[in-house]
Amino acid sequence: MTPLSKGANMPVAASAVRAVLGWSAGPGVPEVDASALVLAAGGRVRSDGDCVFYNQPRHASGSVRHLGKQPGADALDVDLGALGRDVERVALCASADGGTFGQVPGLHLRLLDAASGAELARFDMAAGPETAYVCGELYRRAGGWKFRAVGQGYASGLAGLATDFGITVDQPGPVPVAPVPPPQPPLNQAPPPSPAAAQPSAGPASPRLSKGEERLPVDMRKRLSLRKQQVAVSLSKHGLARLTARVILVLDASGSMSGLYSRGTVAGVTERMAAVAAQLDDDGEMQAWTFASNPARLPDLAIGDLPEWLRLHVRVGQVGLFGRKKPQRGLLPGQVDMRAVGIQNEEQKVIAEVRAYVRAHPVPDPTLVLFFSDGGVYRNDEIERELREAVEEPVFWQFIGLGRSQYGVLERFDTMPGRRVDNVGFFAVDDIERLSDPELYDRLLSEFPSWLRAARQAGILR
């Protein structure tokens, strides 16, 4: 074992290590937690998914894991050989809840060989008013790995640490909700198609008048009317001008989605999907779920309530990195406490819950699930199992990627054999706000018609 002082470093020959944060627990000692930040070039995280801690205990790559806490100790495993080539460092951090590190006696970090358990290094730390701490770091050097004893504290707490590494940490306070963007013409919105130019000879069905539509603000009502007409045009191209279907919306709320919520992108997407439900669903309503570590059903979206629904229910919510699962104050009726939803990617859970809902609430029409995610998929086997089992159900799953990457099994499903019908569609766009309504609806509804025909031939649909 090598004792290290602040700033000292040493080579690490082990292919996998365990970092054990230790202290002397006792009455009046703050709660201490270990965490790790997986850092790329420039010493910043690539997304909130690069943070590993008690609420997000496993990195998507599986290379870094939070092992759970024992009295006076918290530990992390780092598989150095499994880290991507774009990873330059892994910062080993700590946070104090209910006090400062100056009130934590015996604070130290031990680095162990994960395979043998042999202690490689020990770093004893002295702290004062800090509530967040970078204890040490594993970093690449000359084709190998080294460990440095850092000992850098942040009196500004996790917010200060987060700013340095590019992480978004929610601030305490009332439940944040996504603001409804001010009415404005949508980007690249095409004018209503003329009968001669855009519509098939049979003509699309006239846009359905949704219940409560007259209550919408004038600008929103105009956008909805144009979009419903475009949905009808897209369907009529496939001979489905009179189609009726149940529409279900699923929104990713994992940590990496926070920017898309705060910029209003998800609210804009939801408004555009409301036009699909308004045109396809007889009652003009849309069931909705959000998910991250766990799924949560949102209140049904009635078209007439769209502005209020966007304000209350389209939000990334109250979960910030390192944020503890404490009771959330200020929730309004029907709002979901997002701390229970978490920030990790567990698509298979919400898929299973939507499947269960469809089975429990059968309707004579097919169901179209519009599933939005920014990637980070890693539960590939579980997701594949759910979607394969769903083949015999009257549901088409349309997945839409919002930039980023790592869609895993979702974008490979079209080429997977062994299914009676292809019940999954997928496409991804870097910036959905720049995609015109006609192009969005054409892509959104491109595979649904072929599934309808195949499902009817197979007896899955009447």
C-alpha positions in Angstrom: 0.0 0.0 0.0 1.3 3.5 -0.9 0.2 6.4 1.3 -0.3 9.5 -0.9 -0.3 13.2 0.0 -2.3 15.8 -1.8 -1.2 16.1 -5.4 0.8 12.9 -5.5 0.2 10.3 -8.2 1.1 6.7 -8.9 0.7 4.2 -11.8 -2.2 1.7 -11.6 -1.4 -1.7 -13.1 -4.7 -3.3 -12.1 -7.3 -3.6 -14.9 -10.1 -2.9 -12.5 -10.1 -1.0 -9.1 -12.4 -0.3 -6.2 -12.4 3.1 -4.6 -13.5 3.0 -1.0 -14.4 6.3 0.7 -14.2 6.0 4.5 -14.8 8.1 7.6 -15.7 7.7 11.2 -19.5 7.6 11.5 -21.2 8.7 14.6 -23.8 11.1 16.2 -23.7 14.6 14.6 -21.6 13.4 11.6 -23.1 14.4 8.3 -24.3 11.9 5.7 -21.5 11.2 3.3 -21.9 9.7 -0.2 -19.4 8.7 -2.9 -19.9 9.3 -6.6 -17.9 9.1 -9.8 -17.8 11.4 -12.9 -16.7 9.8 -16.2 -15.0 12.6 -18.1 -14.1 13.0 -21.8 -11.9 15.6 -23.5 -11.7 18.9 -21.7 -12.5 17.3 -18.3 -16.3 17.4 -18.8 -19.1 14.9 -18.8 -20.7 14.1 -22.2 -24.1 14.0 -20.6 -25.7 13.6 -17.1 -25.5 9.9 -17.7 -21.7 10.1 -17.0 -22.4 10.6 -13.3 -22.6 7.5 -11.1 -24.0 7.7 -7.6 -26.8 6.2 -5.4 -29.7 7.4 -7.6 -27.9 6.3 -10.8 -25.7 3.4 -9.6 -24.4 2.1 -13.0 -22.9 3.8 -16.0 -24.5 2.9 -19.3 -21.2 1.2 -20.4 -21.1 -0.9 -17.2 -17.6 0.3 -16.6 -18.4 2.2 -13.4 -20.7 1.1 -10.6 -21.8 2.4 -7.3 -21.7 -0.5 -4.8 -23.8 0.8 -2.0 -23.0 2.2 1.4 -22.1 0.6 4.7 -21.6 2.4 8.1 -18.6 4.7 7.6 -17.8 3.6 4.0 -19.1 4.0 0.5 -17.6 2.3 -2.6 -17.3 2.5 -6.4 -15.9 -0.1 -8.9 -14.1 1.1 -12.0 -13.3 -1.3 -14.8 -10.5 0.6 -16.5 -10.3 -1.8 -19.4 -14.0 -1.3 -20.2 -13.9 2.5 -20.4 -14.3 3.9 -23.9 -11.3 5.4 -25.7 -12.9 8.8 -25.5 -12.8 8.7 -21.7 -9.8 10.5 -20.3 -10.5 10.6 -16.6 -12.7 9.3 -13.8 -13.1 11.7 -11.0 -13.8 10.1 -7.6 -16.0 12.5 -5.6 -17.8 12.9 -2.3 -20.7 14.9 -1.0 -21.8 15.8 2.6 -25.5 16.1 3.5 -26.5 17.8 6.7 -23.1 19.4 7.5 -19.6 20.1 6.1 -16.6 17.8 5.6 -15.0 19.6 8.5 -17.5 17.7 10.7 -16.5 14.4 9.2 -13.6 12.8 11.1 -11.2 10.3 9.6 -12.1 11.1 5.9 -9.9 9.0 3.6 -10.0 7.3 0.2 -8.5 3.8 -0.4 -7.8 2.4 -3.8 -8.0 -1.4 -4.1 -7.3 -4.0 -6.8 -10.8 -5.1 -7.5 -9.7 -8.7 -8.3 -7.5 -9.4 -5.4 -8.7 -6.9 -2.8 -5.1 -5.7 -2.3 -4.8 -2.1 -1.1 -2.9 -0.1 -3.7 -3.0 3.4 -2.2 -4.5 5.5 0.7 -5.2 9.2 0.8 -6.1 10.8 4.1 -7.9 14.1 3.6 -8.4 17.2 5.8 -11.4 19.4 5.0 -13.2 22.5 6.4 -16.4 24.2 5.2 -16.7 22.2 2.0 -19.8 20.1 1.2 -18.5 18.6 -2.1 -15.1 17.1 -2.7 -13.0 15.6 -5.5 -11.0 13.1 -3.6 -9.0 11.6 -6.4 -8.9 10.8 -10.1 -8.0 7.9 -12.4 -6.5 9.3 -15.6 -4.8 8.0 -18.8 -1.1 8.5 -19.3 1.2 7.0 -21.9 -1.2 4.1 -22.8 -1.8 3.2 -19.1 -3.7 4.5 -16.1 -2.6 6.5 -13.1 -4.2 7.6 -9.9 -3.8 11.1 -8.4 -4.7 12.3 -4.9 -6.7 15.5 -5.6 -8.3 16.7 -2.4 -10.2 19.6 -3.9 -13.2 20.9 -1.9 -16.1 23.1 -2.9 -17.6 25.4 -0.3 -20.2 26.2 -2.9 -21.3 22.6 -2.7 -22.4 20.4 -5.5 -23.5 23.3 -7.6 -19.8 24.5 -7.8 -18.5 21.0 -8.5 -21.2 20.5 -11.1 -20.3 23.7 -12.9 -16.7 22.6 -13.2 -17.6 19.3 -14.8 -20.5 20.3 -17.0 -23.3 18.8 -14.9 -26.8 20.2 -14.4 -27.9 20.1 -10.7 -31.5 21.1 -9.9 -31.7 23.8 -7.3 -34.0 23.4 -4.3 -37.3 25.1 -4.3 -40.9 24.7 -5.7 -41.7 22.1 -8.3 -40.2 23.4 -11.6 -42.5 23.2 -14.6 -41.7 23.6 -18.3 -42.9 27.0 -19.5 -45.3 27.0 -22.4 -43.4 28.6 -25.3 -45.1 31.8 -26.5 -47.3 31.4 -29.6 -45.2 31.6 -32.7 -45.4 30.1 -36.2 -43.7 26.7 -36.2 -40.4 26.4 -38.1 -40.6 25.5 -41.8 -44.4 25.2 -41.5 -45.8 24.4 -44.9 -49.1 26.1 -45.9 -52.2 23.8 -46.1 -51.7 21.5 -49.1 -53.8 22.3 -52.2 -56.0 19.5 -53.5 -54.1 19.5 -56.8 -50.6 19.5 -55.4 -50.5 17.4 -52.3 -53.5 15.3 -51.8 -54.3 11.9 -53.5 -57.2 11.9 -55.8 -59.5 10.4 -53.1 -58.5 13.2 -50.8 -57.7 13.0 -47.1 -60.4 13.0 -44.5 -61.3 16.4 -43.2 -59.6 17.2 -39.9 -61.7 16.0 -37.0 -63.0 18.7 -34.6 -61.7 17.6 -31.3 -63.6 18.1 -28.1 -62.7 21.3 -26.4 -60.6 22.5 -29.3 -62.5 25.8 -29.3 -61.0 26.6 -25.8 -57.5 26.8 -27.2 -55.7 30.1 -27.7 -56.2 31.3 -31.2 -52.6 30.8 -32.4 -52.5 27.3 -30.9 -55.8 26.4 -32.4 -54.6 27.5 -35.9 -51.4 25.4 -35.5 -53.4 22.4 -34.4 -55.8 22.7 -37.4 -52.9 22.9 -39.9 -51.1 20.0 -38.3 -54.2 17.8 -38.2 -54.6 18.5 -41.9 -51.0 17.4 -42.5 -51.5 14.2 -40.5 -54.5 13.5 -42.7 -52.5 14.1 -45.9 -49.6 11.8 -44.6 -52.1 9.0 -43.9 -54.0 9.4 -47.2 -50.8 8.8 -49.1 -51.0 5.2 -47.8 -54.8 4.9 -48.4 -55.7 5.4 -44.7 -57.7 8.6 -45.0 -60.4 7.3 -42.6 -58.2 5.6 -40.0 -59.1 5.7 -36.3 -56.5 4.7 -33.7 -55.6 5.1 -30.0 -52.5 7.3 -29.5 -50.2 6.9 -26.6 -47.2 9.3 -25.9 -44.1 8.2 -24.0 -41.5 10.9 -22.9 -38.0 10.1 -21.8 -37.2 12.0 -18.6 -33.7 10.7 -18.0 -30.9 13.0 -16.8 -29.5 13.7 -20.3 -32.9 15.0 -21.5 -32.8 18.0 -19.1 -31.6 20.5 -21.8 -34.4 19.4 -24.2 -37.0 20.1 -21.4 -35.5 23.4 -20.3 -35.3 24.7 -23.9 -39.0 23.8 -24.5 -38.2 21.2 -27.1 -40.2 18.5 -25.4 -43.2 20.8 -24.9 -43.0 21.6 -28.6 -42.9 17.9 -29.6 -45.8 17.2 -27.3 -47.9 19.9 -29.0 -47.1 18.4 -32.4 -48.0 14.9 -31.2 -51.3 16.2 -29.9 -52.3 16.9 -33.5 -51.8 13.2 -34.3 -54.2 12.2 -31.4 -56.6 14.9 -32.4 -56.8 13.5 -35.9 -56.7 9.8 -35.2 -58.5 9.3 -31.8 -62.2 9.5 -31.7 -62.2 11.3 -28.3 -59.3 13.5 -29.2 -57.4 12.4 -26.0 -54.0 10.9 -25.6 -52.7 8.7 -22.8 -49.2 9.6 -21.7 -46.2 8.2 -19.7 -42.9 9.5 -18.6 -40.0 7.3 -17.6 -36.3 7.2 -16.5 -35.3 4.7 -13.8 -39.1 4.0 -13.3 -42.2 4.7 -15.4 -45.0 7.0 -14.3 -48.3 7.6 -16.0 -49.3 11.2 -16.6 -52.8 12.4 -16.7 -54.6 11.9 -20.0 -54.1 14.8 -22.4 -57.4 16.3 -23.6 -56.9 18.7 -26.5 -58.8 21.5 -24.9 -56.5 21.4 -21.9 -53.3 21.4 -23.9 -51.7 24.7 -22.6 -52.3 23.8 -19.0 -51.2 20.2 -19.6 -47.9 21.4 -21.1 -47.3 23.7 -18.2 -48.0 21.1 -15.5 -46.8 17.8 -16.9 -44.1 18.3 -19.5 -41.0 18.9 -17.4 -37.8 17.1 -16.5 -38.9 17.6 -12.9 -37.3 17.6 -9.5 -34.5 15.1 -9.9 -31.0 16.6 -10.1 -27.8 14.7 -10.0 -26.9 13.8 -6.4 -30.4 14.9 -5.4 -31.8 12.7 -2.7 -35.3 11.2 -2.9 -37.1 13.4 -0.5 -40.8 14.2 -0.4 -41.6 16.8 -3.0 -43.5 19.8 -1.8 -45.8 21.9 -4.0 -47.1 19.2 -6.3 -50.4 20.0 -7.9 -53.2 17.4 -8.4 -52.1 14.9 -11.0 -48.5 16.0 -11.1 -45.8 13.3 -10.9 -43.1 13.5 -8.3 -40.1 13.1 -10.6 -37.8 12.0 -7.8 -39.6 8.7 -7.9 -39.0 8.5 -11.6 -35.2 9.0 -11.3 -32.8 9.8 -14.1 -31.5 6.4 -15.5 -32.6 4.8 -18.8 -35.0 1.8 -18.2 -37.1 1.7 -21.3 -38.2 -1.9 -20.7 -40.2 -0.9 -17.6 -42.4 1.7 -19.3 -42.8 -0.6 -22.4 -44.1 -3.3 -20.0 -46.4 -0.8 -18.2 -47.9 0.5 -21.5 -48.4 -3.1 -22.7 -50.3 -3.9 -19.5 -52.5 -0.8 -19.9 -53.4 -1.8 -23.5 -54.3 -5.3 -22.3 -56.4 -4.0 -19.5 -58.2 -1.4 -21.6 -58.9 -3.1 -25.0 -60.4 -1.0 -27.8 -61.6 -2.0 -31.3 -59.0 0.2 -33.0 -55.2 -0.2 -33.2 -52.9 1.6 -30.8 -50.0 3.8 -32.0 -47.3 4.5 -29.4 -45.1 7.5 -30.0 -42.0 7.0 -27.9 -39.4 9.8 -27.6 -35.9 9.3 -26.3 -32.4 10.8 -26.6 -30.7 7.5 -26.5 -28.4 6.0 -23.8 -30.2 2.6 -24.3 -28.4 -0.2 -22.5 -31.1 -2.7 -21.4 -31.1 -4.2 -24.9 -32.0 -7.8 -24.0 -34.9 -6.7 -21.7 -36.2 -4.3 -24.3 -36.0 -6.8 -27.1 -37.8 -9.4 -25.0 -40.7 -6.9 -24.3 -41.1 -5.9 -27.9 -40.9 -9.4 -29.2 -43.6 -10.5 -26.8 -45.7 -7.5 -28.0 -45.7 -8.7 -31.6 -49.1 -10.5 -31.0 -50.6 -7.3 -29.5 -52.6 -4.7 -31.5 -49.9 -2.0 -30.9 -47.3 -0.4 -33.2 -44.3 1.1 -31.4 -42.8 4.2 -33.2 -39.6 5.3 -31.5 -38.2 8.8 -32.3 -34.6 9.6 -31.4 -33.9 13.2 -30.3 -30.2 13.5 -31.2 -27.5 12.0 -29.1 -26.8 8.3 -29.7 -26.7 4.7 -28.3 -30.2 3.6 -29.4 -29.1 0.0 -29.3 -31.8 -2.5 -30.1 -34.4 0.1 -31.0 -32.7 1.0 -34.3 -31.7 -2.7 -35.0 -35.3 -4.0 -34.7 -36.2 -3.7 -38.4 -33.6 -6.2 -39.3 -34.3 -8.7 -36.6 -35.9 -12.0 -37.8 -38.3 -14.3 -36.0 -41.4 -12.0 -35.8 -44.7 -12.5 -37.6 -45.0 -8.8 -38.2 -42.6 -5.8 -37.8 -44.2 -4.0 -34.9 -41.5 -1.4 -34.3 -40.4 1.7 -36.3 -37.4 4.0 -35.5 -35.9 7.2 -36.8 -33.6 9.8 -35.2 -33.2 13.5 -35.9 -30.5 15.8 -34.6 -32.8 18.8 -34.2 -36.5 18.0 -34.4 -37.4 21.7 -34.1 -35.9 22.3 -37.6 -37.9 19.4 -39.1 -41.0 20.7 -40.8 -44.5 19.4 -39.9 -45.0 17.7 -43.3 -41.7 15.8 -43.1 -42.1 15.0 -39.4 -45.6 13.4 -39.9 -44.5 11.6 -43.1 -41.6 10.0 -41.2 -43.7 9.4 -38.1 -46.4 7.5 -40.1 -44.3 5.8 -42.7 -44.1 2.3 -41.1 -47.5 2.3 -39.3 -49.5 1.6 -42.4 -47.5 -1.4 -43.5 -47.8 -2.8 -39.9 -51.6 -2.3 -40.1 -51.8 -4.4 -43.3 -49.5 -7.1 -41.9 -51.3 -7.2 -38.6 -54.7 -7.6 -40.2 -53.4 -10.4 -42.5 -52.0 -12.2 -39.4 -55.2 -11.9 -37.5 -53.7 -9.6 -34.8 -56.1 -6.9 -35.8 -59.7 -7.4 -36.9 
